[in-house]
Amino acid sequence: MIREVPGRMPRVHPDTWVDPQAAVIGDVTIGHRAVVHACTIMSNCRIGIGAVVLNGAVVEEGAPVGAGALVPPGKIVPAGWLVMGVPAKPVRKMDAEELEDILRNAREYVALWRRDYGPNKMGA
């Protein structure tokens, strides 16, 4: 389930696979070639290129998952912590400036998507 919260819709790259049982909520960006199984991804998260989040994992608010990371089944990624690696492990706590940068990048990602794939490009 990809769910909008007031004014905040998840952004999912077209090359990404999201399980129908996944809960992707709010201001989330999921990069290309990512695989999101039956897990929960909270608002203000970025799932990196080629990352895999497995069943029962929870990515708490503001926790970025690095490119190519593998979040194991049932793993809880703590709010505000960057995780990387296989298996994904907390690397460091993100500061306020970095979290704002994630939101800025997400807005730019959406603008590029609209430019390249948006409603005016569909069926062209």
ABEGO torsion letter per residue (X at the ends): XBBBBBGBBBBBBAABBBBAABBBBEBBBBBBGBBBBBBBBBBGBBBBBGBBBBBGBBBBBGBBBBBGBBBBBGBBBBBGBBBBEOBBBBABBBBAAAAAAAAAAAAAAAAAAAAAABAAABGX
